[in-house]
């Protein structure tokens, strides 16, 4: 016990270096909204990680169902490939496919940097050089509109020389009531220092879905917790009287997999010849010598069972994950993709997983709801790709962009009031 207490004390002392203990509000001094931006509306972008497209109805998220019935509800939102957390959260705020903004996985290798990115490595996560595109908070700040982030992929890094004016490093140590109070206090700031764009991230129901599976009471409870938090947030924001619109999204869905028959790392992969990044639904091989690609590819094709083997040059076009799309040269030379419901693992895998092609495995599809003064009422729309959220939000906030993105403004502009 003494050792545990010593460790906790040390962790507190170095809290600024730890994502799990840093509860400090970070504020970039000297910024303000221009007079023009002070007149603009407000948007809160909420993400509930792993909130599958059907969870709201399946698990009776009654507040979300009511809010979306008064605004806009999509049949589903289609994640980008791979349907995992970091690539898709960053796609939502850049309007670019992962192969274009550079976060091609939760972990990946960069030949240019001769280094590997990992979502679990705090130093890499906070290094803005890994991130392409222009996140919404950067775009807003560039145009002298203040932004705030209560967690989002990329928000802890300096991207294009900019962080959001107000931000917190990711931690689970801030309670839900505290998070709601933080947002409320931001919106109570004077007009010149009040953020007009806010991100609000929730790690559930992803954690519960991974641990217990998507079809369980634990995941149902996590969905209803999210439902309650969002309702409390909307009620708190309503007291400000500000024209705040809400966009509720998720990064991906969740599916039950075959836990009894995991696919082990193929033994024929030579670590001296290939670097690898390994996840349950994607195994990427990066050749140290390009001459080794063809022999390894052919060998893997011959031995493959319950997974498919692709060269980067032959990936399905619909995935936007091949050689032609790989702007930062971060996609593996050879890519192995398991066939659902099998997953890669050298031990018994967890019950729930994501990462599969969302057009082949429907459980990968995500949620999109929107409500508030910017949106038409009682609107239902078909499924759409998540790259289109970016131009939707820039449209609401009156922000301009010149960078080439993959999202198209016309896909969702019909859900906005004229």
KOLTIPA-664375 format. One line per 10 residues: number of its first residue (from 0); their letters; for each residue x, y, z of C-alpha. Coordinates in nm, 4 decimals. Example, Ala and Ser with C-alpha at 12.3 -4.5 7.8 and 13.67 -1.06 7.14 Angstrom:
<drenkols>
0> AS> 1.2300:-0.4500:0.7800 ~ 1.3670:-0.1060:0.7140
</drenkols>
This chain:
<drenkols>
0> XXXXXXXXXX> 0.0000:0.0000:0.0000 ~ 0.2850:0.2388:0.0832 ~ 0.4325:0.1866:-0.2629 ~ 0.0931:0.2553:-0.4222 ~ 0.0536:0.5834:-0.2311 ~ 0.4055:0.6909:-0.3271 ~ 0.3309:0.6219:-0.6919 ~ 0.0063:0.8211:-0.6755 ~ 0.1832:1.1150:-0.5170 ~ 0.4492:1.1097:-0.7854
10> XXXXXXXXXX> 0.1818:1.0910:-1.0550 ~ 0.0152:1.4000:-0.9114 ~ 0.3426:1.5917:-0.9154 ~ 0.3967:1.5220:-1.2861 ~ 0.0322:1.5683:-1.3825 ~ 0.1172:1.7966:-1.6729 ~ 0.2858:1.5012:-1.8406 ~ 0.0105:1.2486:-1.7852 ~ -0.3123:1.2285:-1.9827 ~ -0.4866:1.0493:-1.6982
20> XXXXXXXXXX> -0.4109:1.3048:-1.4246 ~ -0.3911:1.6375:-1.6059 ~ -0.7171:1.8110:-1.5175 ~ -0.5821:2.1612:-1.5748 ~ -0.7646:2.4078:-1.7963 ~ -0.5302:2.5332:-2.0672 ~ -0.5952:2.8823:-2.2044 ~ -0.4066:3.0568:-2.4842 ~ -0.3861:3.4196:-2.3746 ~ -0.4270:3.7253:-2.5922
30> XXXXXXXXXX> -0.6970:3.6000:-2.8277 ~ -1.0436:3.7382:-2.8890 ~ -1.3312:3.7105:-3.1329 ~ -1.3493:3.9854:-3.3898 ~ -1.6661:4.1942:-3.3912 ~ -1.7819:4.0006:-3.6993 ~ -1.7273:3.6602:-3.5351 ~ -1.9087:3.7679:-3.2187 ~ -2.2288:3.7782:-3.4248 ~ -2.1905:3.4186:-3.5448
40> XXXXXXXXXX> -2.3858:3.1200:-3.4044 ~ -2.2414:2.8453:-3.1855 ~ -2.1796:2.4754:-3.2449 ~ -2.1058:2.2006:-2.9945 ~ -1.9723:1.8884:-3.1640 ~ -2.0298:1.5865:-2.9397 ~ -1.8749:1.2449:-2.9986 ~ -1.9698:0.9296:-2.8117 ~ -1.6973:0.6820:-2.9012 ~ -1.8280:0.3565:-3.0484
50> XXXXXXXXXX> -2.1949:0.4696:-3.0455 ~ -2.3222:0.2322:-3.3146 ~ -2.5804:0.3553:-3.5648 ~ -2.8624:0.1544:-3.4016 ~ -2.7748:0.2000:-3.0337 ~ -3.0129:0.4880:-2.9638 ~ -3.3221:0.2862:-3.0588 ~ -3.1853:-0.0492:-2.9447 ~ -3.1029:0.0697:-2.5944 ~ -3.3697:0.3390:-2.5532
60> XXXXXXXXXX> -3.1597:0.6531:-2.5530 ~ -3.4851:0.8446:-2.5216 ~ -3.3392:1.1945:-2.4870 ~ -3.1266:1.1561:-2.7994 ~ -3.4219:1.0123:-2.9889 ~ -3.6394:1.3067:-2.8857 ~ -3.3730:1.5680:-2.9634 ~ -3.2990:1.4170:-3.3047 ~ -3.6686:1.3836:-3.3857 ~ -3.6948:1.7591:-3.3333
70> XXXXXXXXXX> -3.3954:1.8118:-3.5612 ~ -3.2095:1.5810:-3.7976 ~ -3.1521:1.2069:-3.7775 ~ -2.9418:1.0106:-4.0273 ~ -3.0073:0.6443:-4.0931 ~ -2.6354:0.6007:-4.0245 ~ -2.3034:0.7721:-4.0770 ~ -2.0364:0.5788:-4.2641 ~ -1.6896:0.5903:-4.1062 ~ -1.3735:0.6091:-4.3111
80> XXXXXXXXXX> -1.1516:0.3026:-4.3348 ~ -1.0117:0.1782:-4.1055 ~ -1.3126:0.2245:-3.8802 ~ -1.1094:0.2965:-3.5666 ~ -1.0943:0.5875:-3.3241 ~ -0.8064:0.8176:-3.4085 ~ -0.8411:0.8204:-3.7896 ~ -1.2153:0.8833:-3.7770 ~ -1.2208:1.1460:-3.5063 ~ -0.9632:1.3363:-3.7040
90> XXXXXXXXXX> -1.1597:1.2845:-4.0271 ~ -1.4675:1.4378:-3.8646 ~ -1.2811:1.7619:-3.7900 ~ -1.0790:1.7840:-4.1148 ~ -1.3201:1.6552:-4.3794 ~ -1.0416:1.4327:-4.5152 ~ -0.9993:1.0578:-4.5460 ~ -0.7308:0.9098:-4.3184 ~ -0.5016:0.8491:-4.6155 ~ -0.5166:1.2240:-4.6854
100> XXXXXXXXXX> -0.4843:1.3721:-4.3348 ~ -0.2184:1.1225:-4.2324 ~ -0.3652:0.9365:-3.9339 ~ -0.4008:0.6078:-4.1210 ~ -0.4485:0.4017:-3.8058 ~ -0.4382:0.4135:-3.4295 ~ -0.0753:0.3226:-3.4901 ~ 0.1324:0.3350:-3.8086 ~ 0.4845:0.3810:-3.9392 ~ 0.6140:0.6862:-4.1240
110> XXXXXXXXXX> 0.9095:0.6270:-4.3554 ~ 0.9630:1.0020:-4.3879 ~ 1.0059:1.0379:-4.0132 ~ 1.1483:0.6878:-3.9607 ~ 0.9208:0.6698:-3.6610 ~ 0.5982:0.5091:-3.5464 ~ 0.2883:0.6907:-3.4256 ~ 0.0744:0.5339:-3.1568 ~ -0.2380:0.6624:-2.9859 ~ -0.0969:0.5317:-2.6569
120> XXXXXXXXXX> 0.2229:0.7368:-2.6854 ~ 0.1565:1.0794:-2.5345 ~ 0.4657:1.2336:-2.6907 ~ 0.3538:1.1339:-3.0404 ~ -0.0086:1.2344:-2.9801 ~ 0.0946:1.5876:-2.8819 ~ 0.3374:1.6300:-3.1746 ~ 0.1567:1.8410:-3.4342 ~ 0.3870:1.7276:-3.7155 ~ 0.1934:1.4019:-3.7402
130> XXXXXXXXXX> -0.1311:1.5788:-3.8309 ~ -0.2313:1.6954:-4.1772 ~ -0.5358:1.8953:-4.2771 ~ -0.6841:2.1902:-4.0905 ~ -0.8968:2.0893:-3.7906 ~ -1.2098:2.2919:-3.7301 ~ -1.0654:2.4623:-3.4221 ~ -0.7571:2.5671:-3.6199 ~ -0.9744:2.6982:-3.9039 ~ -1.1856:2.8959:-3.6573
140> XXXXXXXXXX> -0.8863:3.0425:-3.4752 ~ -0.7215:3.1372:-3.8066 ~ -1.0304:3.3487:-3.8777 ~ -1.0341:3.4990:-3.5262 ~ -1.3217:3.2895:-3.3961 ~ -1.2394:3.1313:-3.0613 ~ -1.2663:2.7552:-3.0148 ~ -1.2619:2.5200:-2.7163 ~ -1.2002:2.1480:-2.6781 ~ -1.3066:1.9207:-2.3980
150> XXXXXXXXXX> -1.1095:1.6436:-2.5658 ~ -1.0705:1.5481:-2.9311 ~ -0.8033:1.3738:-3.1336 ~ -0.5429:1.6349:-3.2295 ~ -0.6614:1.9050:-2.9915 ~ -0.3603:1.8600:-2.7608 ~ -0.1136:1.9222:-3.0454 ~ 0.0038:2.2436:-3.2057 ~ -0.1248:2.2057:-3.5623 ~ -0.0270:2.4748:-3.8111
160> XXXXXXXXXX> 0.1031:2.6676:-3.5122 ~ -0.2350:2.6709:-3.3374 ~ -0.4162:2.5058:-3.0471 ~ -0.7764:2.5864:-2.9505 ~ -0.7916:2.8864:-2.7188 ~ -0.9402:2.6694:-2.4448 ~ -0.8539:2.3001:-2.4101 ~ -0.7997:2.0130:-2.1717 ~ -0.5577:1.7279:-2.2151 ~ -0.7439:1.3987:-2.2340
170> XXXXXXXXXX> -0.8338:1.2477:-1.8976 ~ -1.1133:1.0445:-1.7427 ~ -1.0571:1.2214:-1.4107 ~ -1.3017:1.5030:-1.4837 ~ -1.6538:1.3979:-1.3849 ~ -1.9502:1.4425:-1.6162 ~ -2.1087:1.7185:-1.4054 ~ -1.7727:1.8986:-1.4088 ~ -1.7501:1.8659:-1.7866 ~ -2.0942:2.0164:-1.8298
180> XXXXXXXXXX> -2.0016:2.3007:-1.5945 ~ -1.6846:2.3669:-1.7965 ~ -1.8837:2.4063:-2.1185 ~ -2.1413:2.6239:-1.9438 ~ -1.8695:2.8505:-1.8053 ~ -1.7141:2.8850:-2.1510 ~ -2.0491:2.9982:-2.2880 ~ -2.0908:3.2482:-2.0047 ~ -1.7704:3.4308:-2.0947 ~ -1.7956:3.7827:-2.2409
190> XXXXXXXXXX> -1.8670:3.7923:-2.6155 ~ -1.5118:3.8817:-2.7095 ~ -1.3652:3.5771:-2.5276 ~ -1.6502:3.3261:-2.5690 ~ -1.5816:3.0189:-2.7873 ~ -1.8183:2.9633:-3.0793 ~ -1.6984:2.6110:-3.1606 ~ -1.6689:2.3488:-2.8863 ~ -1.5786:1.9787:-2.9035 ~ -1.7060:1.7413:-2.6352
200> XXXXXXXXXX> -1.5808:1.3809:-2.6322 ~ -1.7146:1.0811:-2.4391 ~ -1.5251:0.7512:-2.4261 ~ -1.8399:0.5443:-2.3812 ~ -1.9990:0.3236:-2.5026 ~ -1.6728:0.2151:-2.6709 ~ -1.5079:0.0895:-2.3518 ~ -1.8113:-0.1179:-2.2550 ~ -1.8534:-0.2491:-2.6075 ~ -1.4950:-0.3719:-2.6213
210> XXXXXXXXXX> -1.5054:-0.5306:-2.2789 ~ -1.8459:-0.6980:-2.2718 ~ -1.9584:-0.6852:-2.6351 ~ -2.2200:-0.4697:-2.8050 ~ -2.5198:-0.6871:-2.7161 ~ -2.4943:-0.6698:-2.3376 ~ -2.6552:-0.4923:-2.0407 ~ -2.3231:-0.3160:-1.9729 ~ -2.3218:-0.1532:-2.3152 ~ -2.6908:-0.0693:-2.2850
220> XXXXXXXXXX> -2.6166:0.1080:-1.9558 ~ -2.3272:0.2981:-2.1158 ~ -2.5552:0.4160:-2.3965 ~ -2.8108:0.5424:-2.1479 ~ -2.5343:0.7186:-1.9528 ~ -2.4329:0.9029:-2.2695 ~ -2.7984:0.9851:-2.3314 ~ -2.8292:1.1362:-1.9843 ~ -2.5076:1.3398:-2.0154 ~ -2.6113:1.4871:-2.3504
230> XXXXXXXXXX> -2.9536:1.5787:-2.2126 ~ -2.8009:1.7477:-1.9071 ~ -2.5612:1.9358:-2.1341 ~ -2.8416:2.0629:-2.3579 ~ -3.0453:2.1718:-2.0559 ~ -2.7492:2.3586:-1.9107 ~ -2.6704:2.5295:-2.2409 ~ -3.0343:2.6300:-2.2801 ~ -3.0015:2.8540:-1.9725 ~ -2.7540:3.0773:-2.1577
240> XXXXXXXXXX> -3.0099:3.1779:-2.4200 ~ -2.7408:3.1524:-2.6887 ~ -2.8107:3.0178:-3.0407 ~ -2.6235:2.6912:-2.9876 ~ -2.6629:2.4040:-3.2337 ~ -2.5587:2.0506:-3.1461 ~ -2.4043:1.7863:-3.3704 ~ -2.3917:1.4415:-3.2102 ~ -2.1682:1.1876:-3.3835 ~ -1.9641:0.8756:-3.3245
250> XXXXXXXXXX> -1.6419:0.7604:-3.4817 ~ -1.7477:0.4026:-3.5564 ~ -1.9723:0.1197:-3.4420 ~ -1.9003:-0.2084:-3.2667 ~ -1.9492:-0.5761:-3.3497 ~ -1.9382:-0.9093:-3.1713 ~ -1.6482:-1.1247:-3.2960 ~ -1.5397:-1.4865:-3.2792 ~ -1.3412:-1.4941:-2.9567 ~ -1.2775:-1.8669:-2.9724
260> XXXXXXXXXX> -1.0770:-1.8639:-3.2941 ~ -0.8458:-1.5615:-3.3131 ~ -0.6054:-1.5357:-3.6058 ~ -0.2446:-1.5292:-3.4819 ~ 0.0295:-1.3190:-3.6382 ~ 0.1398:-1.5149:-3.9495 ~ 0.4668:-1.6863:-3.8606 ~ 0.6145:-1.6352:-4.2065 ~ 0.6475:-1.2599:-4.1528 ~ 1.0174:-1.1849:-4.1128
270> XXXXXXXXXX> 1.0708:-0.9047:-3.8600 ~ 1.4164:-0.8392:-4.0049 ~ 1.2581:-0.7540:-4.3379 ~ 0.9299:-0.5934:-4.2321 ~ 0.8126:-0.3523:-3.9665 ~ 0.4565:-0.4255:-3.8616 ~ 0.1677:-0.2414:-3.7005 ~ -0.0781:-0.4848:-3.5548 ~ -0.4418:-0.4367:-3.4607 ~ -0.7335:-0.6735:-3.4342
280> XXXXXXXXXX> -0.8690:-0.5771:-3.7752 ~ -0.5669:-0.4565:-3.9748 ~ -0.2115:-0.5877:-3.9980 ~ 0.0220:-0.3607:-4.1956 ~ 0.3668:-0.4618:-4.3193 ~ 0.6282:-0.1990:-4.4062 ~ 0.9171:-0.3360:-4.6105 ~ 1.2696:-0.2360:-4.5144 ~ 1.3715:-0.3308:-4.8690 ~ 1.1098:-0.2958:-5.1428
290> XXXXXXXXXX> 1.2490:-0.6050:-5.3154 ~ 1.1016:-0.8165:-5.0345 ~ 0.7423:-0.7055:-5.0952 ~ 0.6496:-0.9391:-5.3826 ~ 0.7911:-1.2601:-5.2271 ~ 0.6213:-1.1922:-4.8925 ~ 0.2929:-1.0990:-5.0613 ~ 0.2900:-1.4215:-5.2618 ~ 0.3767:-1.6308:-4.9565 ~ 0.1016:-1.4699:-4.7502
300> XXXXXXXXXX> -0.1540:-1.5174:-5.0279 ~ -0.0757:-1.8890:-5.0371 ~ -0.1037:-1.9375:-4.6625 ~ -0.3875:-1.6937:-4.5857 ~ -0.6868:-1.8377:-4.4029 ~ -0.9750:-1.6240:-4.2787 ~ -0.8020:-1.3038:-4.3871 ~ -0.7316:-1.1262:-4.7151 ~ -0.3941:-1.0029:-4.8322 ~ -0.3579:-0.6821:-5.0337
310> XXXXXXXXXX> -0.0747:-0.4881:-5.1839 ~ -0.1108:-0.1186:-5.1161 ~ -0.1400:-0.0782:-5.4929 ~ -0.4458:-0.3058:-5.5135 ~ -0.6613:-0.1978:-5.2201 ~ -1.0326:-0.1562:-5.3074 ~ -1.0885:0.1956:-5.4381 ~ -1.3942:0.2515:-5.2172 ~ -1.1740:0.2425:-4.9084 ~ -0.9584:0.5394:-5.0161
320> XXXXXXXXXX> -0.6741:0.3487:-4.8572 ~ -0.4443:0.2566:-5.1431 ~ -0.1238:0.3815:-5.3000 ~ -0.2928:0.6603:-5.4980 ~ -0.4510:0.8034:-5.1824 ~ -0.1490:0.7620:-4.9546 ~ -0.0376:1.1257:-4.9543 ~ 0.2032:1.0879:-4.6619 ~ 0.3310:0.7378:-4.7439 ~ 0.2045:0.5923:-4.4174
330> XXXXXXXXXX> -0.0031:0.2960:-4.5376 ~ 0.1702:-0.0424:-4.5242 ~ 0.3160:-0.2008:-4.8371 ~ 0.1139:-0.5136:-4.7609 ~ -0.2146:-0.5058:-4.5708 ~ -0.3884:-0.8014:-4.4084 ~ -0.7581:-0.7713:-4.3267 ~ -0.9459:-1.0448:-4.1364 ~ -1.2823:-1.1662:-4.2566 ~ -1.5544:-1.0813:-4.0074
340> XXXXXXXXXX> -1.6182:-1.2159:-3.7436 ~ -1.2562:-1.3271:-3.7098 ~ -0.9909:-1.0906:-3.5723 ~ -0.6136:-1.0935:-3.5359 ~ -0.4893:-1.1703:-3.1873 ~ -0.2195:-1.3783:-3.0214 ~ -0.4452:-1.4267:-2.7185 ~ -0.8169:-1.4455:-2.6468 ~ -0.9606:-1.1239:-2.7922 ~ -1.2149:-0.8971:-2.6288
350> XXXXXXXXXX> -1.5830:-0.9425:-2.7026 ~ -1.6355:-0.6318:-2.9156 ~ -1.4260:-0.4906:-3.1998 ~ -1.4308:-0.2376:-3.4818 ~ -1.2075:-0.1508:-3.7752 ~ -1.3778:-0.3518:-4.0501 ~ -1.5005:-0.2126:-4.3829 ~ -1.8225:-0.0284:-4.2813 ~ -1.9872:-0.1067:-4.6137 ~ -1.9378:-0.4788:-4.5641
360> XXXXXXXXXX> -1.9915:-0.4992:-4.1876 ~ -2.2897:-0.2802:-4.1047 ~ -2.2129:-0.2894:-3.7333 ~ -1.9213:-0.0545:-3.8088 ~ -2.1585:0.2269:-3.9034 ~ -2.1840:0.5287:-3.6747 ~ -2.4460:0.7757:-3.5532 ~ -2.5330:1.1277:-3.6697 ~ -2.7961:1.3428:-3.4965 ~ -2.8242:1.7224:-3.5078
370> XXXXXXXXXX> -3.0560:1.9763:-3.3524 ~ -3.0740:2.3425:-3.2634 ~ -3.1455:2.6732:-3.4381 ~ -2.9276:2.5994:-3.7426 ~ -3.1154:2.2826:-3.8369 ~ -3.4459:2.2065:-3.9997 ~ -3.6921:2.0141:-3.7892 ~ -3.8223:1.6572:-3.8190 ~ -3.5784:1.5598:-4.0942 ~ -3.4572:1.2080:-4.1682
380> XXXXXXXXXX> -3.1736:1.1534:-4.4122 ~ -2.9997:0.8503:-4.5628 ~ -2.6567:0.7310:-4.4570 ~ -2.3624:0.9484:-4.5638 ~ -1.9838:0.9514:-4.5266 ~ -1.8369:1.1213:-4.2222 ~ -1.6065:1.3450:-4.4309 ~ -1.9143:1.5620:-4.4902 ~ -1.9461:1.6795:-4.1288 ~ -1.6607:1.9287:-4.1728
390> XXXXXXXXXX> -1.8205:2.1412:-4.4490 ~ -2.1519:2.1265:-4.2615 ~ -2.0023:2.2878:-3.9513 ~ -1.8021:2.5449:-4.1472 ~ -2.1278:2.6379:-4.3193 ~ -2.3069:2.6942:-3.9868 ~ -2.0207:2.9001:-3.8433 ~ -1.9617:3.0986:-4.1606 ~ -1.5996:2.9859:-4.1898 ~ -1.4269:2.9715:-4.5262
400> XXXXXXXXXX> -1.1659:2.7176:-4.6345 ~ -0.9456:2.6857:-4.9397 ~ -0.7728:2.3569:-4.8596 ~ -0.8840:2.0603:-5.0680 ~ -1.1032:1.8298:-4.8599 ~ -1.2988:1.5134:-4.9366 ~ -1.6278:1.6282:-4.7870 ~ -1.8833:1.8056:-5.0025 ~ -2.0903:2.0962:-4.8763 ~ -2.3936:2.0015:-5.0851
410> XXXXXXXX> -2.4349:1.6616:-4.9187 ~ -2.5705:1.8077:-4.5933 ~ -2.6575:2.1704:-4.6678 ~ -3.0216:2.0666:-4.7179 ~ -3.0607:1.9917:-4.3474 ~ -2.9887:2.3549:-4.2582 ~ -3.2484:2.6271:-4.2291 ~ -3.2212:2.8824:-4.5077
</drenkols>
